[in-house]
Amino acid sequence: MPEETAPTKTTVPTDPGSPSSARGALGCGCAALVVVLVLVVQLAWGSTDVPRIAPEDMASRAFQRSQEAYDVMGFKRTVEPGVEHIGVSTRNTFSSGFCYDGGLTGLEDKTVDGAYQMSHRWALDHVPASQAVSGLRRLRQHLKDSGWEVTSYREGGKAKSWDLYVQRDDGDELMSFTWYPDREYFTGGATVPCAYDPEWKHGDVGPSGDRQTPPTLGPSQRD
């Protein structure tokens, strides 16, 4: 008796031009478009999604970063607020800048109303090599151990500047330090992430926080 073969189900190819094929392609295309739009909206929203924090609080945060570095460096002098001659005299100042939004495409470069970014800058004159060299090396190790990423570090010898640059939170928070051996001049700075000023109003000119005054910078008073 011949062997019987069970009948198989035959699949009929779908004509690419048929209505069902067109509906399937349209459905896939719409789904892909929705996914792309969702991603674009999420990216655009994330670019301006900053916390609402008063400028004085963000200024205090920037100053605390500088204070920590100042202590690790071992400096004992006090620096009053202000600066007489940038690049020559001592310095202890706040500054505020705008925050920018890349827009839906990520390629735009427009300011975000009410958002600002605080920075603190400080400097000391008459800083000898015996203090600057060991201090910078100690500070570099301290910041690495504290979770900062060292993006650049250079020991310039007797002729070139010594530089230390660090960041964290994907670059939203930055610190930089430079010592100029020829002038025995040391500079430091800290920039904290963008924030939105809760008291900002339409018509306000300039970035929020540009009138903040820092306290005196000096060695921390510890018990």
C-alpha positions as CSV (number, residue, x, y, z in Angstrom):
1,M,0.0,0.0,0.0
2,P,1.5,3.3,-1.0
3,E,2.6,5.7,1.8
4,E,0.1,8.5,2.3
5,T,1.3,12.0,2.5
6,A,-0.7,14.4,4.7
7,P,-1.9,17.5,2.7
8,T,0.1,20.6,3.5
9,K,-1.2,24.1,3.8
10,T,-0.2,26.2,0.9
11,T,0.6,29.9,1.5
12,V,-0.4,32.1,-1.3
13,P,2.1,35.0,-1.9
14,T,0.6,38.4,-1.3
15,D,0.7,40.8,-4.2
16,P,2.8,43.8,-3.1
17,G,0.2,46.1,-4.7
18,S,-2.8,44.5,-3.0
19,P,-4.9,46.5,-0.5
20,S,-3.9,44.3,2.5
21,S,-0.2,44.7,1.7
22,A,-0.6,48.4,1.4
23,R,-2.4,48.6,4.8
24,G,0.4,46.5,6.4
25,A,3.1,48.8,5.1
26,L,1.2,51.9,6.1
27,G,0.7,50.5,9.6
28,C,4.4,49.7,10.0
29,G,5.3,53.2,8.7
30,C,3.0,54.9,11.1
31,A,4.3,52.9,14.0
32,A,7.9,53.8,13.1
33,L,6.9,57.5,12.8
34,V,5.3,57.5,16.2
35,V,8.4,56.0,17.8
36,V,10.6,58.6,16.2
37,L,8.3,61.4,17.3
38,V,8.2,60.1,20.9
39,L,12.0,60.0,21.0
40,V,12.3,63.5,19.6
41,V,9.8,64.9,22.1
42,Q,11.7,63.1,24.9
43,L,15.0,64.6,23.8
44,A,13.6,68.1,23.5
45,W,11.9,67.9,26.8
46,G,15.0,66.6,28.5
47,S,17.1,69.5,27.1
48,T,15.0,72.0,29.1
49,D,14.0,69.9,32.1
50,V,16.0,71.7,34.8
51,P,15.2,71.9,38.5
52,R,13.7,75.1,40.0
53,I,16.3,76.4,42.4
54,A,17.0,79.9,43.5
55,P,20.3,81.5,42.2
56,E,21.6,82.0,45.7
57,D,21.4,78.3,46.4
58,M,23.2,77.3,43.2
59,A,25.8,80.0,43.9
60,S,26.4,78.5,47.4
61,R,26.9,75.1,45.8
62,A,29.5,76.5,43.4
63,F,31.3,78.2,46.3
64,Q,31.3,75.0,48.3
65,R,33.1,73.2,45.4
66,S,35.8,76.0,45.4
67,Q,36.0,75.9,49.2
68,E,36.7,72.1,49.1
69,A,39.4,72.5,46.5
70,Y,40.9,75.5,48.5
71,D,41.2,73.3,51.6
72,V,42.7,70.4,49.7
73,M,45.3,72.7,48.2
74,G,46.3,73.8,51.7
75,F,45.9,77.5,51.2
76,K,45.7,79.5,54.4
77,R,45.1,83.1,53.1
78,T,41.7,84.7,53.0
79,V,40.4,86.2,49.8
80,E,37.8,89.0,50.0
81,P,35.0,89.2,47.4
82,G,35.8,91.0,44.2
83,V,38.8,91.4,41.9
84,E,41.0,94.4,41.1
85,H,43.0,93.2,38.1
86,I,42.0,89.9,36.4
87,G,45.0,87.7,35.9
88,V,47.2,89.7,38.4
89,S,45.4,90.2,41.7
90,T,43.5,87.9,44.0
91,R,39.9,87.1,42.9
92,N,36.7,85.8,44.5
93,T,33.7,86.3,42.3
94,F,30.4,84.8,41.0
95,S,29.2,84.8,37.5
96,S,26.1,83.6,35.8
97,G,25.5,82.5,32.2
98,F,22.6,81.5,30.0
99,C,21.5,77.9,29.4
100,Y,20.8,76.7,25.9
101,D,18.3,74.4,24.3
102,G,19.0,72.4,21.1
103,G,15.3,72.3,20.1
104,L,13.5,69.4,18.5
105,T,16.3,68.7,16.1
106,G,19.1,69.1,18.7
107,L,20.8,71.5,16.3
108,E,19.3,74.8,17.5
109,D,21.1,77.1,19.9
110,K,18.6,79.2,21.8
111,T,18.5,80.4,25.3
112,V,16.0,79.0,27.8
113,D,14.0,81.7,29.4
114,G,14.5,81.8,33.2
115,A,17.3,79.2,33.2
116,Y,20.9,80.1,34.3
117,Q,24.2,78.5,35.2
118,M,26.3,79.7,38.1
119,S,30.1,79.7,38.3
120,H,32.6,80.7,41.0
121,R,36.1,82.0,40.1
122,W,39.0,82.5,42.5
123,A,42.7,83.3,42.2
124,L,45.7,83.7,44.4
125,D,49.0,85.5,43.7
126,H,52.4,84.7,45.1
127,V,51.9,80.9,45.1
128,P,55.3,79.2,45.0
129,A,56.1,75.9,43.3
130,S,56.6,74.2,46.7
131,Q,52.9,74.8,47.4
132,A,51.3,74.6,43.9
133,V,52.9,71.4,42.7
134,S,52.2,69.2,45.7
135,G,48.8,70.8,46.1
136,L,47.7,70.1,42.5
137,R,48.8,66.5,42.7
138,R,46.9,66.1,46.0
139,L,43.8,67.8,44.6
140,R,43.8,65.6,41.4
141,Q,43.9,62.4,43.5
142,H,41.3,63.7,45.9
143,L,38.8,64.6,43.1
144,K,39.3,61.2,41.4
145,D,38.6,59.5,44.7
146,S,35.5,61.6,45.1
147,G,34.0,60.5,41.8
148,W,35.1,63.3,39.5
149,E,36.4,62.4,36.0
150,V,39.7,64.0,35.2
151,T,39.4,65.2,31.6
152,S,42.8,66.9,31.4
153,Y,45.9,67.1,33.6
154,R,49.3,68.6,32.7
155,E,52.4,69.2,34.6
156,G,54.1,72.0,32.8
157,G,57.4,72.0,34.5
158,K,59.1,75.4,35.2
159,A,58.1,77.1,31.9
160,K,54.5,76.1,31.1
161,S,51.3,76.2,33.1
162,W,50.1,73.3,35.2
163,D,46.4,72.5,34.5
164,L,43.7,70.3,36.0
165,Y,40.2,69.9,34.5
166,V,37.5,67.7,36.0
167,Q,33.8,67.0,35.4
168,R,30.9,64.9,36.5
169,D,27.2,64.3,35.7
170,D,28.1,64.1,31.9
171,G,29.8,67.5,32.0
172,D,27.0,69.4,33.7
173,E,29.3,70.2,36.6
174,L,32.9,71.3,36.0
175,M,36.0,72.5,37.8
176,S,39.3,73.8,36.5
177,F,42.6,74.8,38.1
178,T,45.7,76.4,36.6
179,W,49.1,77.5,38.1
180,Y,51.4,79.8,36.2
181,P,55.0,79.2,37.4
182,D,56.4,82.3,35.8
183,R,54.0,84.5,37.7
184,E,53.4,82.3,40.7
185,Y,49.7,82.8,40.0
186,F,47.0,80.2,40.8
187,T,43.4,80.2,39.5
188,G,40.4,78.0,40.3
189,G,36.8,77.7,39.2
190,A,33.7,75.7,39.6
191,T,30.6,75.6,37.4
192,V,27.4,73.9,38.6
193,P,24.5,72.6,36.5
194,C,21.7,74.7,35.0
195,A,18.7,75.6,37.1
196,Y,15.5,77.6,36.6
197,D,15.0,80.7,38.7
198,P,11.5,80.4,40.4
199,E,11.2,84.2,40.5
200,W,12.1,84.8,36.9
201,K,9.5,87.0,35.0
202,H,9.1,87.8,31.3
203,G,11.0,90.9,30.5
204,D,13.9,90.2,32.9
205,V,17.2,91.1,31.3
206,G,20.3,89.0,31.6
207,P,20.8,85.6,33.2
208,S,19.5,85.1,36.8
209,G,22.0,85.3,39.6
210,D,24.4,87.7,37.9
211,R,24.3,90.0,41.0
212,Q,25.4,87.4,43.6
213,T,28.3,88.2,45.9
214,P,30.4,85.4,47.4
215,P,31.5,85.2,51.1
216,T,35.2,85.5,52.0
217,L,37.2,82.5,50.7
218,G,39.6,81.1,53.2
219,P,40.5,77.9,55.1
220,S,37.5,76.1,56.5
221,Q,36.9,76.6,60.2
222,R,36.8,73.1,61.6
223,D,36.4,72.0,65.2
